[in-house]
Amino acid sequence: FFCDFQRLKPDIVVGWGHEIAMLAFISATLAQVPHIYFCIRNYNPRYGWTGNGKFFRFAHGIMWPFLTGLICNSSLLRHDYSTWLKIAPEHVQVCPNGVELEIPGPEERQKHREEFRRHHGIPEQALVIAYIGRFAAEKGQLRLLHAFSRVCSERPNDSLFLVFIGEGPAQPEVKGCAETLGVFSRIRFLGKTQSPSDLLASSDIYVMPSDFEGMPNAMMEAMAFGLPCISTKRSGAVDLAKNGTEAIFVESTPEAIAEAILALVTDSQKRVDLGGKGKKALRHFSVEKMILRFHAILNENIPTKTTTE
């Protein structure tokens, strides 16, 4: 980084994440870059997604006075990081994610749906619940699995399937839990895929059961496909949609998630309304608007930073 910064002589350096952002900060400082930003896309490390949380807190505390600003992708993250670093919230700028997808038309989508279901042994009339993401404890796949088991118990005569796309260290545990709960035959584990659109075009409900999310691109893509979405409340997705009309936000418990799924399973019109309104809401979160907002942040004057007590 240092050699590149010396050669390029940039006016602004933006470090993304944590480890890379800190390396970029050190290199940019040594290269005398006038403006350095951190761009954070997930909750702070005290939530347990890394074992280096205390070190990150110490390092961020040292670096913060020398940063031009901190950028995150949701209002919840702004509150999270301002509290964590004890800085005024107005010094944490928000630039929401943007999404841009080619959505297939009705005929093409029906073709995708039929082929996908035939390939994975899912009946055409089944109701499919989708999840896309990395398998890790904080992503909540076990929570979703327990919620799905509850729904199957409540609706024993319904043809319900849960489809996971993704890989990660928690996948074996999730598979084992599916066996224990007796719902493995209703689950499809598809691993990594280059075309999640096939799943979204073939699904009826999308669920994001995470402990925390900065702003979930996977859910944004599901909304773009017009899927009714359920998410836990500790997610930047709360900036995307109004609860109850454009998406459903619940507490991060299997019981709450199961209740929300049941409400959609038993009401097809609610699925249509929620998915349609969610899709319209997503129009405010385009890639173009994200780029314009990010550009504006980098060019605006950040107020003199103060530390809260």
C-alpha positions in Angstrom: 0.0 0.0 0.0 2.7 2.5 1.0 4.6 2.3 -2.3 1.4 2.6 -4.2 0.2 5.6 -2.2 3.6 7.3 -2.6 3.5 6.7 -6.4 -0.2 7.7 -6.9 -0.3 10.6 -4.4 -4.1 10.2 -3.8 -6.1 12.9 -2.1 -8.3 10.4 -0.4 -7.9 6.8 0.7 -10.9 4.6 1.8 -10.1 1.5 3.8 -12.8 -1.1 3.8 -13.5 -3.5 6.7 -11.1 -3.8 9.6 -7.7 -5.5 9.0 -7.3 -4.0 5.5 -8.6 -0.6 6.6 -6.0 -0.5 9.4 -3.2 -1.4 7.0 -4.4 1.2 4.6 -4.5 3.8 7.4 -0.9 3.1 8.4 0.3 3.2 4.8 -1.7 6.3 3.9 -0.5 8.1 7.0 3.1 7.4 6.2 2.5 8.5 2.7 1.0 11.7 4.0 -2.4 11.2 2.3 -4.5 14.2 3.4 -7.9 12.4 3.8 -8.4 8.9 5.2 -11.8 7.2 5.6 -12.9 3.9 7.1 -15.8 2.2 5.4 -17.5 -0.3 7.7 -20.1 -2.8 6.4 -20.9 -4.9 9.5 -21.5 -4.6 13.2 -18.5 -4.0 15.4 -16.3 -6.9 16.6 -17.8 -7.1 20.1 -20.6 -9.2 18.6 -18.2 -12.2 18.4 -17.6 -12.6 14.6 -13.9 -12.3 15.3 -11.6 -13.1 18.2 -9.7 -9.8 17.7 -12.5 -7.6 19.1 -10.5 -6.0 21.9 -7.6 -5.3 19.6 -9.9 -3.7 17.0 -11.4 -1.5 19.6 -8.0 -0.4 20.9 -6.7 0.2 17.3 -9.8 2.1 16.1 -9.7 4.3 19.2 -6.1 5.3 18.4 -6.8 5.9 14.7 -10.1 7.7 14.9 -8.7 11.2 15.8 -6.6 11.0 12.6 -9.4 9.9 10.2 -11.4 12.3 8.0 -14.5 10.2 8.6 -16.2 6.9 9.1 -18.7 5.6 6.5 -21.2 2.7 7.1 -24.1 1.4 5.2 -27.1 1.7 7.6 -28.5 3.8 10.4 -28.2 1.0 12.8 -24.5 0.7 12.1 -24.1 4.4 12.6 -25.5 4.0 16.1 -23.5 0.9 16.7 -20.1 2.4 15.8 -20.7 5.8 17.4 -21.6 4.0 20.7 -18.6 1.6 20.4 -16.1 4.3 19.6 -17.8 7.0 21.8 -18.0 9.5 19.0 -20.8 11.8 18.0 -23.3 10.0 15.6 -23.1 12.9 13.1 -19.5 12.0 12.4 -20.5 8.6 11.1 -21.8 9.0 7.5 -24.4 6.6 6.0 -24.2 5.3 2.4 -26.7 2.5 1.9 -26.0 -0.4 -0.4 -27.4 -0.4 -3.9 -28.6 -3.3 -6.0 -28.9 -3.8 -9.7 -30.3 -7.0 -11.2 -31.7 -8.2 -14.4 -35.1 -9.6 -13.4 -36.5 -12.2 -15.8 -40.0 -11.6 -17.2 -43.0 -13.7 -16.2 -42.5 -16.4 -18.9 -38.8 -16.8 -18.3 -39.3 -16.8 -14.5 -41.8 -19.6 -14.8 -39.4 -21.5 -16.9 -36.7 -21.0 -14.3 -39.1 -22.1 -11.6 -40.1 -25.3 -13.3 -36.5 -26.3 -14.2 -35.2 -25.5 -10.8 -37.8 -27.4 -8.9 -37.6 -30.4 -11.3 -33.8 -30.5 -10.9 -33.9 -30.4 -7.1 -36.9 -32.6 -6.5 -39.3 -29.9 -5.3 -43.0 -30.2 -6.4 -44.3 -27.4 -8.6 -47.1 -26.6 -6.1 -44.7 -26.6 -3.1 -44.1 -23.4 -1.2 -40.3 -22.6 -1.1 -38.6 -20.6 1.6 -35.2 -19.3 0.5 -32.0 -18.4 2.3 -28.7 -17.2 0.8 -25.6 -16.6 2.8 -22.4 -17.9 4.5 -23.0 -20.7 7.1 -21.8 -19.2 10.4 -23.3 -19.1 13.9 -24.2 -15.4 13.7 -26.0 -15.9 10.4 -28.8 -17.8 12.3 -29.3 -20.8 10.0 -30.0 -23.0 13.1 -32.6 -20.5 14.2 -34.3 -20.6 10.8 -34.2 -24.4 10.8 -35.9 -24.6 14.2 -38.5 -22.0 13.0 -39.1 -24.1 9.8 -39.6 -27.2 11.9 -42.2 -25.4 13.9 -44.0 -24.3 10.8 -44.0 -27.9 9.4 -45.5 -29.1 12.6 -48.2 -26.5 12.5 -49.0 -27.2 8.8 -48.4 -31.0 8.4 -50.4 -31.2 5.2 -48.7 -28.3 3.4 -45.9 -29.0 0.9 -43.1 -26.8 2.4 -39.4 -26.7 1.5 -36.4 -24.7 2.8 -33.5 -24.1 0.4 -30.1 -22.9 1.5 -27.5 -21.4 -0.8 -24.0 -21.0 0.6 -21.1 -22.7 2.4 -19.3 -22.2 5.7 -18.1 -23.8 8.9 -21.5 -24.1 10.4 -23.0 -26.1 7.6 -22.3 -29.6 9.0 -24.1 -28.6 12.3 -27.1 -27.3 10.4 -27.3 -30.5 8.4 -27.1 -32.6 11.5 -29.8 -30.5 13.1 -32.1 -31.0 10.1 -31.7 -34.7 10.6 -32.5 -34.5 14.3 -35.6 -32.4 13.7 -36.8 -34.8 11.1 -37.1 -32.2 8.3 -34.0 -33.1 6.3 -36.2 -34.4 3.4 -37.7 -30.9 3.1 -34.3 -29.2 3.0 -32.1 -28.5 0.0 -28.5 -27.6 0.6 -27.2 -26.2 -2.7 -23.7 -24.9 -1.7 -22.2 -22.1 -3.6 -23.7 -20.9 -6.8 -22.9 -18.3 -9.5 -26.7 -17.9 -10.2 -28.7 -17.2 -7.0 -31.3 -15.7 -9.3 -32.4 -19.2 -10.2 -33.4 -19.8 -6.5 -35.0 -16.3 -6.1 -37.0 -16.8 -9.3 -38.2 -20.2 -7.9 -39.0 -19.2 -4.3 -42.1 -17.8 -2.5 -40.6 -16.4 0.7 -37.2 -15.1 1.7 -35.9 -15.2 5.3 -32.8 -13.4 6.8 -32.4 -14.9 10.4 -29.1 -13.3 11.3 -28.0 -12.1 14.7 -26.8 -8.9 13.0 -26.4 -7.6 9.4 -24.9 -4.3 8.1 -27.2 -4.1 5.1 -27.9 -7.6 3.5 -27.4 -7.6 -0.2 -29.0 -11.0 -0.4 -32.2 -9.7 1.0 -32.1 -6.7 -1.3 -31.9 -9.1 -4.2 -34.8 -11.1 -2.9 -36.8 -7.8 -2.6 -35.9 -7.0 -6.2 -37.5 -10.3 -7.3 -40.6 -9.3 -5.4 -40.3 -11.9 -2.7 -41.9 -11.2 0.6 -39.1 -10.9 3.1 -38.7 -11.7 6.8 -35.7 -10.4 8.7 -34.5 -10.0 12.3 -34.6 -6.5 13.6 -30.8 -6.1 14.2 -30.2 -5.5 10.5 -29.6 -2.6 8.2 -32.6 -3.9 6.2 -34.8 -1.8 8.5 -33.6 1.1 6.4 -35.0 -0.6 3.3 -38.6 -1.3 4.1 -41.4 -0.4 6.5 -42.3 -3.2 8.9 -45.5 -4.9 8.2 -46.1 -3.4 4.8 -42.9 -3.8 2.8 -41.1 -6.5 4.9 -41.5 -8.2 8.2 -39.0 -7.6 11.0 -39.0 -9.8 14.1 -37.0 -10.6 17.2 -34.2 -13.1 16.6 -35.9 -16.1 18.0 -37.2 -19.3 16.3 -40.7 -18.6 17.7 -40.9 -15.1 16.2 -39.5 -16.2 12.9 -41.9 -19.2 12.8 -44.8 -16.9 13.5 -43.9 -14.6 10.6 -43.4 -17.5 8.2 -46.8 -18.9 9.2 -48.5 -15.6 8.5 -47.2 -15.7 5.0 -47.7 -19.4 4.4 -51.4 -19.1 5.3 -52.1 -15.9 3.4 -51.1 -15.9 -0.3 -52.4 -12.3 -0.8 -50.2 -11.1 2.0 -47.3 -12.6 0.2 -48.2 -10.8 -3.0 -48.8 -7.4 -1.3 -45.6 -7.6 0.9 -43.4 -8.6 -2.0 -44.8 -6.0 -4.4 -44.5 -3.1 -2.0 -41.0 -4.3 -0.9 -39.9 -4.3 -4.6 -41.2 -0.7 -5.0 -39.4 0.4 -1.9 -36.1 -1.0 -3.2 -36.2 1.5 -6.1 -34.7 4.1 -3.7 -31.6 1.9 -3.3 -30.0 1.7 -6.8 -26.3 1.4 -7.5 -26.4 4.8 -9.1 -27.7 6.4 -5.9 -25.2 4.6 -3.8 -22.3 5.9 -6.0 -23.7 9.5 -5.9 -24.0 9.3 -2.1 -20.5 7.9 -1.6 -19.1 10.6 -3.9 -21.0 13.3 -1.9 -19.6 12.0 1.4 -16.0 12.0 0.1 -16.4 15.6 -1.1 -18.3 17.2 1.8 -16.7 18.9 4.7 -16.8 16.7 7.8 -17.5 18.7 11.0 -14.7 18.9 13.6 -14.8 15.6 15.4 -15.8 15.5 19.1 -15.9 12.6 21.5 -19.0 11.9 23.6 -18.8 11.2 27.3 
